[in-house]
Amino acid sequence: MVSLNRVVMNRSSATWLNALPLQSMELAEISGKWGQRLTAKSYERFKYPEHDICKGPYLDKQGRARQFDLILANQVWEHLDRPFTALCHVHDMLRDGGYFWIAVPFYLPFHAAPNDCSRWSARGLKNLLIEAGFPEEHIRAEEWGNRAAALRNLEPDWPPKYDPATDDLGNDPAFPICAWALAQKRD
């Protein structure tokens, strides 16, 4: 099942990420499974609760922050109690020139797994990334949504399954459903 909420985000993000030199990149993912779609030099998944990005960066055997070229977080940040702190840990885990891709909901029902804490628009996501140390000129952020999709998100059978015959993928900036960003670390 493909969620209506993720169709545009998935297409846009795949374009951005596949433009990177993935085959030479070491990739990490915080929970989620989005990175399994990508062909990278290596892929490692850090899953909650074994790994809690709010508590610190993932460490190597010497106790230093693990280093990656690309870190992904798909539909995770809204569940974090300390999203800014977690973002600072991600920044510490990126090599200079490395990328962080993040996707978050904006207008979606409450969905605790185990918590549901925050929402960001594309502008809010960009501001959060800037505050965590990513240079503004190296952040790309988008959002998508429309009134029809917003209504579909109120139906009892959530999340709404994408139906290409009936679902409108047009964007209405007044009704963002989700936001995503790609930020590059530059020291």
VMD Tcl script that builds the backbone (N, CA, C; Angstrom):
set m [mol new atoms 561]
animate dup $m
set s [atomselect $m all]
$s set {name element resname resid chain x y z} {
  {N N MET 1 A 0.839 -1.190 0.000}
  {CA C MET 1 A 0.000 0.000 0.000}
  {C C MET 1 A 0.878 1.245 0.000}
  {N N VAL 2 A 0.585 2.156 -0.864}
  {CA C VAL 2 A 1.249 3.456 -0.890}
  {C C VAL 2 A 0.273 4.470 -0.304}
  {N N SER 3 A 0.724 5.173 0.708}
  {CA C SER 3 A -0.111 6.194 1.325}
  {C C SER 3 A -0.185 7.424 0.432}
  {N N LEU 4 A -1.374 7.952 0.271}
  {CA C LEU 4 A -1.577 9.204 -0.455}
  {C C LEU 4 A -0.647 10.286 0.096}
  {N N ASN 5 A -0.435 10.267 1.390}
  {CA C ASN 5 A 0.355 11.299 2.053}
  {C C ASN 5 A 1.820 11.314 1.623}
  {N N ARG 6 A 2.292 10.236 1.018}
  {CA C ARG 6 A 3.719 10.125 0.728}
  {C C ARG 6 A 4.058 10.068 -0.759}
  {N N VAL 7 A 3.090 10.074 -1.637}
  {CA C VAL 7 A 3.358 9.898 -3.070}
  {C C VAL 7 A 4.275 10.999 -3.602}
  {N N VAL 8 A 3.912 12.247 -3.419}
  {CA C VAL 8 A 4.705 13.360 -3.942}
  {C C VAL 8 A 6.049 13.428 -3.223}
  {N N MET 9 A 6.038 13.267 -1.911}
  {CA C MET 9 A 7.271 13.274 -1.134}
  {C C MET 9 A 8.219 12.187 -1.629}
  {N N ASN 10 A 7.707 10.979 -1.841}
  {CA C ASN 10 A 8.555 9.875 -2.300}
  {C C ASN 10 A 9.179 10.187 -3.656}
  {N N ARG 11 A 8.399 10.723 -4.569}
  {CA C ARG 11 A 8.913 11.030 -5.913}
  {C C ARG 11 A 9.984 12.116 -5.858}
  {N N SER 12 A 9.681 13.196 -5.161}
  {CA C SER 12 A 10.624 14.308 -5.057}
  {C C SER 12 A 11.912 13.864 -4.358}
  {N N SER 13 A 11.760 13.161 -3.252}
  {CA C SER 13 A 12.921 12.733 -2.479}
  {C C SER 13 A 13.782 11.741 -3.249}
  {N N ALA 14 A 13.149 10.830 -3.974}
  {CA C ALA 14 A 13.909 9.872 -4.779}
  {C C ALA 14 A 14.742 10.608 -5.827}
  {N N THR 15 A 14.192 11.644 -6.428}
  {CA C THR 15 A 14.936 12.440 -7.408}
  {C C THR 15 A 16.149 13.095 -6.759}
  {N N TRP 16 A 15.926 13.737 -5.597}
  {CA C TRP 16 A 17.037 14.383 -4.893}
  {C C TRP 16 A 18.125 13.389 -4.529}
  {N N LEU 17 A 17.715 12.284 -3.894}
  {CA C LEU 17 A 18.699 11.335 -3.368}
  {C C LEU 17 A 19.424 10.584 -4.472}
  {N N ASN 18 A 18.721 10.237 -5.533}
  {CA C ASN 18 A 19.373 9.511 -6.628}
  {C C ASN 18 A 20.322 10.406 -7.422}
  {N N ALA 19 A 20.271 11.712 -7.220}
  {CA C ALA 19 A 21.225 12.627 -7.849}
  {C C ALA 19 A 22.555 12.663 -7.081}
  {N N LEU 20 A 22.587 12.085 -5.878}
  {CA C LEU 20 A 23.808 12.028 -5.082}
  {C C LEU 20 A 24.651 10.834 -5.534}
  {N N PRO 21 A 25.953 10.849 -5.260}
  {CA C PRO 21 A 26.804 9.698 -5.614}
  {C C PRO 21 A 26.628 8.553 -4.612}
  {N N LEU 22 A 25.441 7.987 -4.572}
  {CA C LEU 22 A 25.069 6.997 -3.553}
  {C C LEU 22 A 26.006 5.798 -3.486}
  {N N GLN 23 A 26.494 5.323 -4.619}
  {CA C GLN 23 A 27.313 4.108 -4.626}
  {C C GLN 23 A 28.635 4.285 -3.889}
  {N N SER 24 A 29.026 5.537 -3.644}
  {CA C SER 24 A 30.254 5.782 -2.885}
  {C C SER 24 A 29.953 6.290 -1.473}
  {N N MET 25 A 28.681 6.258 -1.082}
  {CA C MET 25 A 28.281 6.840 0.199}
  {C C MET 25 A 27.932 5.769 1.233}
  {N N GLU 26 A 28.346 6.046 2.476}
  {CA C GLU 26 A 27.934 5.224 3.612}
  {C C GLU 26 A 26.672 5.850 4.171}
  {N N LEU 27 A 25.619 5.062 4.220}
  {CA C LEU 27 A 24.284 5.552 4.540}
  {C C LEU 27 A 23.818 4.961 5.868}
  {N N ALA 28 A 23.157 5.776 6.669}
  {CA C ALA 28 A 22.531 5.323 7.909}
  {C C ALA 28 A 21.080 5.793 7.902}
  {N N GLU 29 A 20.237 5.019 8.563}
  {CA C GLU 29 A 18.833 5.406 8.678}
  {C C GLU 29 A 18.394 5.289 10.121}
  {N N ILE 30 A 17.663 6.292 10.551}
  {CA C ILE 30 A 17.121 6.313 11.901}
  {C C ILE 30 A 15.709 5.758 11.813}
  {N N SER 31 A 15.541 4.547 12.356}
  {CA C SER 31 A 14.297 3.786 12.222}
  {C C SER 31 A 13.955 3.687 10.741}
  {N N GLY 32 A 12.710 3.537 10.391}
  {CA C GLY 32 A 12.320 3.510 8.989}
  {C C GLY 32 A 13.029 2.478 8.126}
  {N N LYS 33 A 12.609 2.428 6.868}
  {CA C LYS 33 A 13.189 1.506 5.898}
  {C C LYS 33 A 13.347 2.164 4.533}
  {N N TRP 34 A 13.307 3.481 4.494}
  {CA C TRP 34 A 13.359 4.189 3.231}
  {C C TRP 34 A 14.667 3.934 2.503}
  {N N GLY 35 A 15.765 3.838 3.236}
  {CA C GLY 35 A 17.083 3.665 2.641}
  {C C GLY 35 A 17.268 2.355 1.912}
  {N N GLN 36 A 16.420 1.376 2.183}
  {CA C GLN 36 A 16.535 0.096 1.492}
  {C C GLN 36 A 16.223 0.232 0.010}
  {N N ARG 37 A 15.620 1.350 -0.396}
  {CA C ARG 37 A 15.327 1.612 -1.805}
  {C C ARG 37 A 16.549 2.093 -2.567}
  {N N LEU 38 A 17.570 2.524 -1.844}
  {CA C LEU 38 A 18.724 3.173 -2.446}
  {C C LEU 38 A 19.894 2.200 -2.570}
  {N N THR 39 A 20.721 2.403 -3.574}
  {CA C THR 39 A 21.905 1.577 -3.777}
  {C C THR 39 A 23.109 2.377 -3.304}
  {N N ALA 40 A 23.531 2.126 -2.082}
  {CA C ALA 40 A 24.638 2.857 -1.475}
  {C C ALA 40 A 25.816 1.913 -1.250}
  {N N LYS 41 A 26.969 2.492 -0.942}
  {CA C LYS 41 A 28.159 1.699 -0.620}
  {C C LYS 41 A 27.877 0.803 0.586}
  {N N SER 42 A 27.197 1.388 1.593}
  {CA C SER 42 A 26.794 0.607 2.771}
  {C C SER 42 A 25.520 1.217 3.335}
  {N N TYR 43 A 24.800 0.410 4.085}
  {CA C TYR 43 A 23.534 0.839 4.683}
  {C C TYR 43 A 23.440 0.248 6.080}
  {N N GLU 44 A 23.159 1.098 7.042}
  {CA C GLU 44 A 22.980 0.649 8.417}
  {C C GLU 44 A 21.738 1.314 8.986}
  {N N ARG 45 A 20.948 0.535 9.676}
  {CA C ARG 45 A 19.699 1.032 10.244}
  {C C ARG 45 A 19.797 1.037 11.762}
  {N N PHE 46 A 19.458 2.172 12.364}
  {CA C PHE 46 A 19.451 2.324 13.813}
  {C C PHE 46 A 17.996 2.432 14.250}
  {N N LYS 47 A 17.518 1.411 14.890}
  {CA C LYS 47 A 16.097 1.328 15.205}
  {C C LYS 47 A 15.845 1.597 16.696}
  {N N TYR 48 A 14.815 2.379 16.953}
  {CA C TYR 48 A 14.353 2.658 18.311}
  {C C TYR 48 A 13.593 1.433 18.819}
  {N N PRO 49 A 13.703 1.028 20.050}
  {CA C PRO 49 A 14.324 1.690 21.192}
  {C C PRO 49 A 15.783 1.296 21.440}
  {N N GLU 50 A 16.323 0.351 20.652}
  {CA C GLU 50 A 17.736 -0.037 20.862}
  {C C GLU 50 A 18.661 1.163 20.700}
  {N N HIS 51 A 18.333 2.029 19.780}
  {CA C HIS 51 A 19.108 3.241 19.534}
  {C C HIS 51 A 18.167 4.432 19.635}
  {N N ASP 52 A 18.492 5.348 20.516}
  {CA C ASP 52 A 17.668 6.549 20.709}
  {C C ASP 52 A 18.503 7.765 20.339}
  {N N ILE 53 A 18.226 8.360 19.184}
  {CA C ILE 53 A 18.998 9.495 18.690}
  {C C ILE 53 A 18.884 10.709 19.618}
  {N N CYS 54 A 17.857 10.769 20.449}
  {CA C CYS 54 A 17.735 11.873 21.405}
  {C C CYS 54 A 18.795 11.784 22.501}
  {N N LYS 55 A 19.276 10.589 22.791}
  {CA C LYS 55 A 20.243 10.395 23.875}
  {C C LYS 55 A 21.680 10.641 23.443}
  {N N GLY 56 A 21.930 10.651 22.159}
  {CA C GLY 56 A 23.285 10.911 21.683}
  {C C GLY 56 A 23.510 10.318 20.317}
  {N N PRO 57 A 24.647 10.679 19.697}
  {CA C PRO 57 A 24.959 10.086 18.396}
  {C C PRO 57 A 25.285 8.604 18.574}
  {N N TYR 58 A 25.174 7.862 17.506}
  {CA C TYR 58 A 25.564 6.457 17.550}
  {C C TYR 58 A 27.083 6.414 17.573}
  {N N LEU 59 A 27.633 5.615 18.453}
  {CA C LEU 59 A 29.072 5.630 18.722}
  {C C LEU 59 A 29.784 4.435 18.115}
  {N N ASP 60 A 31.072 4.649 17.797}
  {CA C ASP 60 A 31.903 3.531 17.357}
  {C C ASP 60 A 32.505 2.865 18.598}
  {N N LYS 61 A 33.349 1.873 18.392}
  {CA C LYS 61 A 33.921 1.113 19.520}
  {C C LYS 61 A 34.838 1.955 20.397}
  {N N GLN 62 A 35.341 3.065 19.869}
  {CA C GLN 62 A 36.196 3.960 20.643}
  {C C GLN 62 A 35.386 5.048 21.358}
  {N N GLY 63 A 34.069 5.007 21.233}
  {CA C GLY 63 A 33.215 5.983 21.899}
  {C C GLY 63 A 33.050 7.290 21.149}
  {N N ARG 64 A 33.459 7.330 19.883}
  {CA C ARG 64 A 33.299 8.527 19.060}
  {C C ARG 64 A 32.033 8.403 18.218}
  {N N ALA 65 A 31.511 9.551 17.803}
  {CA C ALA 65 A 30.323 9.549 16.947}
  {C C ALA 65 A 30.637 8.831 15.640}
  {N N ARG 66 A 29.791 7.880 15.269}
  {CA C ARG 66 A 29.909 7.213 13.960}
  {C C ARG 66 A 29.759 8.260 12.875}
  {N N GLN 67 A 30.427 8.095 11.759}
  {CA C GLN 67 A 30.416 9.064 10.671}
  {C C GLN 67 A 29.792 8.453 9.423}
  {N N PHE 68 A 28.921 9.225 8.776}
  {CA C PHE 68 A 28.216 8.780 7.575}
  {C C PHE 68 A 28.193 9.902 6.544}
  {N N ASP 69 A 27.950 9.499 5.294}
  {CA C ASP 69 A 27.820 10.454 4.197}
  {C C ASP 69 A 26.372 10.894 4.002}
  {N N LEU 70 A 25.447 10.042 4.411}
  {CA C LEU 70 A 24.021 10.322 4.254}
  {C C LEU 70 A 23.272 9.659 5.400}
  {N N ILE 71 A 22.427 10.430 6.054}
  {CA C ILE 71 A 21.559 9.900 7.118}
  {C C ILE 71 A 20.128 10.225 6.725}
  {N N LEU 72 A 19.250 9.239 6.873}
  {CA C LEU 72 A 17.841 9.372 6.519}
  {C C LEU 72 A 16.975 9.261 7.765}
  {N N ALA 73 A 15.878 10.004 7.776}
  {CA C ALA 73 A 14.877 9.890 8.840}
  {C C ALA 73 A 13.511 10.161 8.215}
  {N N ASN 74 A 12.756 9.122 8.004}
  {CA C ASN 74 A 11.453 9.230 7.361}
  {C C ASN 74 A 10.339 9.026 8.376}
  {N N GLN 75 A 9.582 10.088 8.628}
  {CA C GLN 75 A 8.431 10.015 9.529}
  {C C GLN 75 A 8.850 9.552 10.930}
  {N N VAL 76 A 9.943 10.123 11.423}
  {CA C VAL 76 A 10.467 9.790 12.749}
  {C C VAL 76 A 10.430 11.003 13.675}
  {N N TRP 77 A 10.812 12.166 13.154}
  {CA C TRP 77 A 11.040 13.334 14.024}
  {C C TRP 77 A 9.802 13.771 14.791}
  {N N GLU 78 A 8.625 13.531 14.272}
  {CA C GLU 78 A 7.410 13.921 14.998}
  {C C GLU 78 A 7.210 13.097 16.266}
  {N N HIS 79 A 7.907 11.977 16.369}
  {CA C HIS 79 A 7.775 11.094 17.525}
  {C C HIS 79 A 8.819 11.365 18.612}
  {N N LEU 80 A 9.775 12.237 18.347}
  {CA C LEU 80 A 10.882 12.462 19.279}
  {C C LEU 80 A 10.530 13.497 20.342}
  {N N ASP 81 A 10.918 13.199 21.579}
  {CA C ASP 81 A 10.727 14.149 22.669}
  {C C ASP 81 A 11.694 15.329 22.565}
  {N N ARG 82 A 12.858 15.117 21.985}
  {CA C ARG 82 A 13.887 16.151 21.879}
  {C C ARG 82 A 14.372 16.262 20.428}
  {N N PRO 83 A 13.530 16.778 19.520}
  {CA C PRO 83 A 13.910 16.796 18.102}
  {C C PRO 83 A 15.119 17.672 17.785}
  {N N PHE 84 A 15.274 18.803 18.463}
  {CA C PHE 84 A 16.432 19.651 18.202}
  {C C PHE 84 A 17.712 18.956 18.658}
  {N N THR 85 A 17.689 18.400 19.850}
  {CA C THR 85 A 18.848 17.676 20.366}
  {C C THR 85 A 19.214 16.523 19.434}
  {N N ALA 86 A 18.215 15.790 18.970}
  {CA C ALA 86 A 18.459 14.676 18.054}
  {C C ALA 86 A 19.088 15.179 16.754}
  {N N LEU 87 A 18.627 16.307 16.274}
  {CA C LEU 87 A 19.179 16.870 15.041}
  {C C LEU 87 A 20.636 17.275 15.228}
  {N N CYS 88 A 20.979 17.791 16.383}
  {CA C CYS 88 A 22.381 18.118 16.674}
  {C C CYS 88 A 23.232 16.851 16.677}
  {N N HIS 89 A 22.687 15.741 17.174}
  {CA C HIS 89 A 23.413 14.472 17.149}
  {C C HIS 89 A 23.612 13.986 15.721}
  {N N VAL 90 A 22.597 14.142 14.892}
  {CA C VAL 90 A 22.734 13.775 13.480}
  {C C VAL 90 A 23.837 14.613 12.844}
  {N N HIS 91 A 23.840 15.913 13.107}
  {CA C HIS 91 A 24.870 16.802 12.560}
  {C C HIS 91 A 26.257 16.291 12.940}
  {N N ASP 92 A 26.422 15.846 14.198}
  {CA C ASP 92 A 27.710 15.307 14.666}
  {C C ASP 92 A 28.103 14.029 13.940}
  {N N MET 93 A 27.124 13.283 13.450}
  {CA C MET 93 A 27.387 11.999 12.796}
  {C C MET 93 A 27.676 12.130 11.296}
  {N N LEU 94 A 27.505 13.307 10.751}
  {CA C LEU 94 A 27.755 13.499 9.323}
  {C C LEU 94 A 29.192 13.940 9.070}
  {N N ARG 95 A 29.788 13.355 8.049}
  {CA C ARG 95 A 31.075 13.846 7.571}
  {C C ARG 95 A 30.842 15.226 6.951}
  {N N ASP 96 A 31.916 16.028 6.867}
  {CA C ASP 96 A 31.777 17.308 6.177}
  {C C ASP 96 A 31.366 17.033 4.737}
  {N N GLY 97 A 30.336 17.717 4.279}
  {CA C GLY 97 A 29.796 17.483 2.945}
  {C C GLY 97 A 28.703 16.437 2.923}
  {N N GLY 98 A 28.465 15.780 4.068}
  {CA C GLY 98 A 27.427 14.757 4.165}
  {C C GLY 98 A 26.040 15.366 4.175}
  {N N TYR 99 A 25.043 14.519 3.954}
  {CA C TYR 99 A 23.656 14.964 3.810}
  {C C TYR 99 A 22.744 14.323 4.860}
  {N N PHE 100 A 21.730 15.095 5.217}
  {CA C PHE 100 A 20.651 14.581 6.061}
  {C C PHE 100 A 19.343 14.801 5.330}
  {N N TRP 101 A 18.612 13.704 5.094}
  {CA C TRP 101 A 17.285 13.783 4.495}
  {C C TRP 101 A 16.278 13.470 5.587}
  {N N ILE 102 A 15.287 14.334 5.702}
  {CA C ILE 102 A 14.264 14.167 6.736}
  {C C ILE 102 A 12.895 14.416 6.111}
  {N N ALA 103 A 11.930 13.600 6.488}
  {CA C ALA 103 A 10.547 13.768 6.048}
  {C C ALA 103 A 9.647 13.691 7.278}
  {N N VAL 104 A 8.699 14.622 7.350}
  {CA C VAL 104 A 7.833 14.722 8.522}
  {C C VAL 104 A 6.403 15.045 8.099}
  {N N PRO 105 A 5.435 14.680 8.925}
  {CA C PRO 105 A 4.065 15.077 8.635}
  {C C PRO 105 A 3.804 16.506 9.107}
  {N N PHE 106 A 2.774 17.095 8.547}
  {CA C PHE 106 A 2.301 18.380 9.048}
  {C C PHE 106 A 0.836 18.236 9.448}
  {N N TYR 107 A -0.018 18.023 8.465}
  {CA C TYR 107 A -1.447 17.888 8.768}
  {C C TYR 107 A -1.842 16.423 8.647}
  {N N LEU 108 A -1.676 15.711 9.738}
  {CA C LEU 108 A -2.062 14.297 9.823}
  {C C LEU 108 A -2.656 14.048 11.195}
  {N N PRO 109 A -3.457 13.009 11.329}
  {CA C PRO 109 A -3.998 12.686 12.651}
  {C C PRO 109 A -2.900 12.311 13.645}
  {N N PHE 110 A -3.204 12.465 14.889}
  {CA C PHE 110 A -2.345 12.029 15.984}
  {C C PHE 110 A -2.051 10.548 15.787}
  {N N HIS 111 A -0.783 10.174 15.889}
  {CA C HIS 111 A -0.406 8.770 15.725}
  {C C HIS 111 A 0.783 8.449 16.633}
  {N N ALA 112 A 0.496 8.106 17.844}
  {CA C ALA 112 A 1.531 7.805 18.827}
  {C C ALA 112 A 2.200 6.480 18.508}
  {N N ALA 113 A 3.544 6.519 18.444}
  {CA C ALA 113 A 4.313 5.308 18.173}
  {C C ALA 113 A 5.719 5.440 18.750}
  {N N PRO 114 A 5.981 5.530 19.992}
  {CA C PRO 114 A 5.037 5.531 21.094}
  {C C PRO 114 A 4.484 6.915 21.431}
  {N N ASN 115 A 5.091 7.985 20.885}
  {CA C ASN 115 A 4.633 9.344 21.167}
  {C C ASN 115 A 4.361 10.068 19.862}
  {N N ASP 116 A 3.618 11.145 19.936}
  {CA C ASP 116 A 3.403 12.024 18.792}
  {C C ASP 116 A 3.538 13.437 19.346}
  {N N CYS 117 A 4.621 14.128 18.964}
  {CA C CYS 117 A 4.998 15.356 19.662}
  {C C CYS 117 A 5.014 16.632 18.835}
  {N N SER 118 A 5.383 16.564 17.550}
  {CA C SER 118 A 5.665 17.790 16.806}
  {C C SER 118 A 5.214 17.713 15.356}
  {N N ARG 119 A 5.073 18.873 14.748}
  {CA C ARG 119 A 4.751 18.995 13.329}
  {C C ARG 119 A 5.568 20.143 12.745}
  {N N TRP 120 A 5.992 20.010 11.462}
  {CA C TRP 120 A 6.743 21.065 10.787}
  {C C TRP 120 A 6.250 21.253 9.366}
  {N N SER 121 A 6.202 22.510 8.951}
  {CA C SER 121 A 6.031 22.867 7.541}
  {C C SER 121 A 7.430 22.840 6.919}
  {N N ALA 122 A 7.529 23.067 5.602}
  {CA C ALA 122 A 8.845 23.121 4.963}
  {C C ALA 122 A 9.677 24.264 5.557}
  {N N ARG 123 A 9.049 25.403 5.783}
  {CA C ARG 123 A 9.774 26.536 6.376}
  {C C ARG 123 A 10.238 26.213 7.794}
  {N N GLY 124 A 9.360 25.616 8.592}
  {CA C GLY 124 A 9.720 25.244 9.953}
  {C C GLY 124 A 10.845 24.218 9.986}
  {N N LEU 125 A 10.799 23.266 9.076}
  {CA C LEU 125 A 11.842 22.246 8.986}
  {C C LEU 125 A 13.182 22.890 8.613}
  {N N LYS 126 A 13.144 23.800 7.647}
  {CA C LYS 126 A 14.364 24.504 7.247}
  {C C LYS 126 A 14.933 25.304 8.416}
  {N N ASN 127 A 14.072 25.993 9.158}
  {CA C ASN 127 A 14.534 26.756 10.318}
  {C C ASN 127 A 15.161 25.847 11.375}
  {N N LEU 128 A 14.567 24.714 11.626}
  {CA C LEU 128 A 15.112 23.761 12.595}
  {C C LEU 128 A 16.493 23.279 12.151}
  {N N LEU 129 A 16.649 22.987 10.873}
  {CA C LEU 129 A 17.940 22.536 10.345}
  {C C LEU 129 A 18.997 23.636 10.462}
  {N N ILE 130 A 18.618 24.877 10.185}
  {CA C ILE 130 A 19.552 25.996 10.322}
  {C C ILE 130 A 20.010 26.116 11.771}
  {N N GLU 131 A 19.076 26.050 12.712}
  {CA C GLU 131 A 19.419 26.176 14.134}
  {C C GLU 131 A 20.359 25.070 14.590}
  {N N ALA 132 A 20.290 23.893 13.957}
  {CA C ALA 132 A 21.153 22.766 14.339}
  {C C ALA 132 A 22.519 22.826 13.660}
  {N N GLY 133 A 22.757 23.840 12.824}
  {CA C GLY 133 A 24.079 24.017 12.255}
  {C C GLY 133 A 24.212 23.805 10.759}
  {N N PHE 134 A 23.124 23.484 10.073}
  {CA C PHE 134 A 23.183 23.329 8.623}
  {C C PHE 134 A 23.072 24.712 7.974}
  {N N PRO 135 A 23.961 25.056 7.032}
  {CA C PRO 135 A 23.879 26.369 6.396}
  {C C PRO 135 A 22.642 26.492 5.505}
  {N N GLU 136 A 21.973 27.626 5.618}
  {CA C GLU 136 A 20.721 27.840 4.897}
  {C C GLU 136 A 20.861 27.593 3.399}
  {N N GLU 137 A 21.968 28.009 2.826}
  {CA C GLU 137 A 22.145 27.857 1.382}
  {C C GLU 137 A 22.370 26.402 0.955}
  {N N HIS 138 A 22.503 25.509 1.921}
  {CA C HIS 138 A 22.686 24.077 1.625}
  {C C HIS 138 A 21.502 23.245 2.121}
  {N N ILE 139 A 20.347 23.888 2.206}
  {CA C ILE 139 A 19.119 23.196 2.612}
  {C C ILE 139 A 18.083 23.362 1.514}
  {N N ARG 140 A 17.489 22.267 1.151}
  {CA C ARG 140 A 16.385 22.268 0.179}
  {C C ARG 140 A 15.186 21.671 0.907}
  {N N ALA 141 A 14.064 22.382 0.929}
  {CA C ALA 141 A 12.882 21.904 1.645}
  {C C ALA 141 A 11.636 22.113 0.793}
  {N N GLU 142 A 10.746 21.152 0.854}
  {CA C GLU 142 A 9.475 21.214 0.138}
  {C C GLU 142 A 8.366 20.685 1.035}
  {N N GLU 143 A 7.151 20.983 0.612}
  {CA C GLU 143 A 5.982 20.419 1.287}
  {C C GLU 143 A 4.916 20.158 0.236}
  {N N TRP 144 A 3.982 19.308 0.588}
  {CA C TRP 144 A 2.899 18.969 -0.328}
  {C C TRP 144 A 1.627 18.728 0.469}
  {N N GLY 145 A 0.522 19.050 -0.168}
  {CA C GLY 145 A -0.783 18.731 0.379}
  {C C GLY 145 A -1.870 19.460 -0.386}
  {N N ASN 146 A -3.099 19.099 -0.115}
  {CA C ASN 146 A -4.253 19.800 -0.691}
  {C C ASN 146 A -5.479 19.478 0.148}
  {N N ARG 147 A -6.566 20.166 -0.107}
  {CA C ARG 147 A -7.790 20.023 0.694}
  {C C ARG 147 A -8.365 18.605 0.615}
  {N N ALA 148 A -8.347 18.033 -0.584}
  {CA C ALA 148 A -8.910 16.689 -0.747}
  {C C ALA 148 A -8.108 15.669 0.061}
  {N N ALA 149 A -6.779 15.793 0.037}
  {CA C ALA 149 A -5.945 14.878 0.820}
  {C C ALA 149 A -6.161 15.098 2.315}
  {N N ALA 150 A -6.326 16.366 2.706}
  {CA C ALA 150 A -6.589 16.657 4.116}
  {C C ALA 150 A -7.879 15.971 4.568}
  {N N LEU 151 A -8.905 16.018 3.731}
  {CA C LEU 151 A -10.168 15.342 4.068}
  {C C LEU 151 A -9.995 13.833 4.132}
  {N N ARG 152 A -9.212 13.273 3.202}
  {CA C ARG 152 A -8.972 11.825 3.220}
  {C C ARG 152 A -8.291 11.393 4.521}
  {N N ASN 153 A -7.491 12.287 5.094}
  {CA C ASN 153 A -6.797 11.966 6.346}
  {C C ASN 153 A -7.727 11.965 7.548}
  {N N LEU 154 A -8.953 12.436 7.370}
  {CA C LEU 154 A -9.933 12.402 8.457}
  {C C LEU 154 A -10.788 11.134 8.429}
  {N N GLU 155 A -10.642 10.337 7.388}
  {CA C GLU 155 A -11.423 9.101 7.279}
  {C C GLU 155 A -10.931 8.083 8.306}
  {N N PRO 156 A -11.821 7.187 8.751}
  {CA C PRO 156 A -11.439 6.213 9.770}
  {C C PRO 156 A -10.355 5.233 9.316}
  {N N ASP 157 A -10.299 4.929 8.017}
  {CA C ASP 157 A -9.295 3.996 7.515}
  {C C ASP 157 A -8.035 4.787 7.168}
  {N N TRP 158 A -7.209 5.022 8.181}
  {CA C TRP 158 A -6.030 5.857 8.033}
  {C C TRP 158 A -4.786 5.011 8.110}
  {N N PRO 159 A -3.757 5.272 7.350}
  {CA C PRO 159 A -3.606 6.354 6.388}
  {C C PRO 159 A -4.319 6.045 5.078}
  {N N PRO 160 A -4.675 7.071 4.328}
  {CA C PRO 160 A -5.418 6.833 3.090}
  {C C PRO 160 A -4.541 6.194 2.009}
  {N N LYS 161 A -5.045 5.142 1.418}
  {CA C LYS 161 A -4.342 4.460 0.331}
  {C C LYS 161 A -4.466 5.305 -0.937}
  {N N TYR 162 A -3.357 5.478 -1.629}
  {CA C TYR 162 A -3.340 6.289 -2.848}
  {C C TYR 162 A -4.084 5.573 -3.968}
  {N N ASP 163 A -5.012 6.290 -4.582}
  {CA C ASP 163 A -5.755 5.792 -5.737}
  {C C ASP 163 A -5.478 6.757 -6.896}
  {N N PRO 164 A -4.626 6.334 -7.861}
  {CA C PRO 164 A -4.274 7.245 -8.953}
  {C C PRO 164 A -5.460 7.677 -9.800}
  {N N ALA 165 A -6.534 6.911 -9.782}
  {CA C ALA 165 A -7.712 7.273 -10.587}
  {C C ALA 165 A -8.521 8.400 -9.963}
  {N N THR 166 A -8.454 8.548 -8.641}
  {CA C THR 166 A -9.306 9.541 -7.990}
  {C C THR 166 A -8.567 10.583 -7.157}
  {N N ASP 167 A -7.347 10.310 -6.744}
  {CA C ASP 167 A -6.630 11.242 -5.863}
  {C C ASP 167 A -5.905 12.329 -6.646}
  {N N ASP 168 A -6.108 13.556 -6.216}
  {CA C ASP 168 A -5.478 14.728 -6.802}
  {C C ASP 168 A -4.123 14.936 -6.133}
  {N N LEU 169 A -3.059 14.998 -6.937}
  {CA C LEU 169 A -1.726 15.246 -6.392}
  {C C LEU 169 A -1.296 16.695 -6.555}
  {N N GLY 170 A -2.239 17.553 -6.946}
  {CA C GLY 170 A -1.935 18.975 -7.031}
  {C C GLY 170 A -1.597 19.522 -5.652}
  {N N ASN 171 A -0.788 20.546 -5.615}
  {CA C ASN 171 A -0.349 21.115 -4.342}
  {C C ASN 171 A -1.107 22.399 -4.037}
  {N N ASP 172 A -1.618 22.501 -2.820}
  {CA C ASP 172 A -2.250 23.712 -2.315}
  {C C ASP 172 A -1.440 24.152 -1.100}
  {N N PRO 173 A -0.647 25.215 -1.217}
  {CA C PRO 173 A 0.213 25.637 -0.111}
  {C C PRO 173 A -0.527 25.912 1.200}
  {N N ALA 174 A -1.835 26.112 1.137}
  {CA C ALA 174 A -2.596 26.358 2.360}
  {C C ALA 174 A -2.909 25.073 3.129}
  {N N PHE 175 A -2.639 23.903 2.531}
  {CA C PHE 175 A -2.952 22.629 3.180}
  {C C PHE 175 A -1.786 21.644 3.101}
  {N N PRO 176 A -0.648 21.951 3.727}
  {CA C PRO 176 A 0.467 21.009 3.668}
  {C C PRO 176 A 0.177 19.742 4.490}
  {N N ILE 177 A 0.361 18.612 3.866}
  {CA C ILE 177 A 0.193 17.314 4.536}
  {C C ILE 177 A 1.525 16.845 5.107}
  {N N CYS 178 A 2.605 17.028 4.329}
  {CA C CYS 178 A 3.924 16.597 4.786}
  {C C CYS 178 A 4.986 17.548 4.251}
  {N N ALA 179 A 6.151 17.494 4.879}
  {CA C ALA 179 A 7.292 18.303 4.469}
  {C C ALA 179 A 8.530 17.422 4.486}
  {N N TRP 180 A 9.508 17.777 3.655}
  {CA C TRP 180 A 10.755 17.016 3.616}
  {C C TRP 180 A 11.875 17.971 3.243}
  {N N ALA 181 A 13.094 17.582 3.621}
  {CA C ALA 181 A 14.242 18.444 3.358}
  {C C ALA 181 A 15.488 17.601 3.171}
  {N N LEU 182 A 16.418 18.169 2.434}
  {CA C LEU 182 A 17.749 17.603 2.274}
  {C C LEU 182 A 18.721 18.704 2.651}
  {N N ALA 183 A 19.543 18.452 3.665}
  {CA C ALA 183 A 20.482 19.445 4.164}
  {C C ALA 183 A 21.891 18.881 4.074}
  {N N GLN 184 A 22.816 19.729 3.668}
  {CA C GLN 184 A 24.215 19.305 3.572}
  {C C GLN 184 A 25.033 19.986 4.658}
  {N N LYS 185 A 25.836 19.183 5.336}
  {CA C LYS 185 A 26.722 19.720 6.374}
  {C C LYS 185 A 27.941 20.357 5.712}
  {N N ARG 186 A 28.239 21.565 6.116}
  {CA C ARG 186 A 29.403 22.267 5.603}
  {C C ARG 186 A 30.123 22.901 6.781}
  {N N ASP 187 A 31.338 22.463 7.040}
  {CA C ASP 187 A 32.119 23.051 8.132}
  {C C ASP 187 A 32.992 24.174 7.635}
}
mol reanalyze $m
mol bondsrecalc $m
mol representation Tube
mol addrep $m
